[in-house]
Amino acid sequence: MKYIYYGAGTYARAHFEELRKQHEPLCFCDRAARPGQTLFGLPVLPPSALTSTNADASILITRNPYFKDETQKYLIEEVGVSKERIADYEEFELVRTCYSIENELYFDMNSGWLCCFLGQRVKPPMVTFTEKDSPRDKVEALLELRRRIKTALTQGSPNECDGCISLGMHRISTTPKPLTKVIFSFNCSCNLRCSYCSQWHRKNELIDVWAYRTMINEMKKAGIIDQNTYMCWGYGEIAIHPQRAEILSVMSEYNLHIISNCTIYDEYVVKHLALGKAILNCSLDSGTRETYAKVKGADLFEQVCYNLKRYSEIAALELKYLFVPGVNDNEADVDGFISLIDDILHSGNHITVVLSRDCADKSPLSDQTLAMMALTTVAVETRCIPLAFFAPDTTFSATEREIYLRKVEELKTVDGFKIGEKK
């Protein structure tokens, strides 16, 4: 039996070799499918194909598992697919939680916590390790912390998450799943001075790589992670850490989410991207040389764009734009950012765009910032490029979201929308 893979984005690319061993693919299907697009030699078709030319084929959802419920509802309610055709169909329940609690884990050798808290909290749900704790003890402590918080949220009992704006009612799979991402946290220097970052002053910390490897192995034994989990390096610039080869090697059994400013085209990063199980995330935050220098503290815009194009030839990219009010929320920068995306797409490479606000800045988003976020959104969607928001639960207030969505709809009805035109 052959399956239609629904989802041709980052997740599908990272897991394709593993998926095809159990479910032979017929083709891909994606809402962002472009005419004539192929992936791994297979056609990428629009959703309409699910009820026309391939109306009887079984469907395997190959999007990020976090969007599984949303994807199932779309296929069933909007496309008209029966749930019996979805080979990996799951039941979901409505619970009070957030994305991080359900999908992520942060840790160093001294402590572990459940979220990055995004500047919204003084302290996240956390457990502190003792010198006597073995790697297994640490993992058990993390499991107990997660169980305690999830139980408290379900029962409405007081807990460390109370008051966090990321909390909400979400539909979660009734089947327990391994974590989507594990973030390693240790001190690492950075060669940029981003205006919104408080971490650049950190100095490179030489770490016990064996201890991290042992911790990962214990997580795997406990069922917290599996081969589909993404391992992520937290803070600093990976390309200038003296132990980057060893650290990347520890993570290489899993999928890698490599965060880099791409000022350096690094041989070790290239090596692991070439394995086909990694995504490279770069926060560009500009579209002009002048603004890049203001936001990043260095005149390296052209060098970064060149490196991004080179990296895109090897692996999928996540290109991030963090809006800094009054600095990069203008048409010239949005246009330049989109032009770079066009250059990368012209080479046939895959890219996802991530939009963000400065989560530590509590000031309301201005009308200008919301307008430029809307402009970027429409330009990206016009190109059928996957779009995501960093920390979507905290990006907008209710009023800001309403204004943003209204501006998006207004732009979609404007004749001659220039930034949205494909080159």
Secondary structure as UniProt FT lines:
FT   STRAND          2..6
FT   HELIX           10..22
FT   STRAND          24..29
FT   TURN            31..32
FT   TURN            35..36
FT   STRAND          38..39
FT   TURN            40..41
FT   STRAND          42..45
FT   HELIX           47..51
FT   TURN            52..56
FT   STRAND          58..61
FT   HELIX           65..67
FT   HELIX           68..73
FT   HELIX           74..79
FT   HELIX           83..85
FT   TURN            87..88
FT   STRAND          92..97
FT   HELIX           99..103
FT   STRAND          104..107
FT   STRAND          111..113
FT   HELIX           117..119
FT   STRAND          126..128
FT   TURN            131..132
FT   HELIX           135..155
FT   TURN            160..163
FT   TURN            165..166
FT   STRAND          168..173
FT   STRAND          181..185
FT   TURN            195..196
FT   TURN            200..201
FT   HELIX           209..222
FT   TURN            227..228
FT   STRAND          230..234
FT   HELIX           238..240
FT   TURN            242..243
FT   HELIX           244..251
FT   TURN            252..253
FT   STRAND          255..259
FT   HELIX           267..273
FT   TURN            274..276
FT   STRAND          278..283
FT   HELIX           289..296
FT   HELIX           301..312
FT   TURN            313..314
FT   STRAND          316..323
FT   TURN            325..328
FT   HELIX           331..346
FT   TURN            347..348
FT   STRAND          351..357
FT   TURN            359..360
FT   HELIX           367..382
FT   TURN            383..384
FT   STRAND          387..389
FT   HELIX           392..395
FT   HELIX           398..412
FT   TURN            415..416
FT   TURN            419..420
//
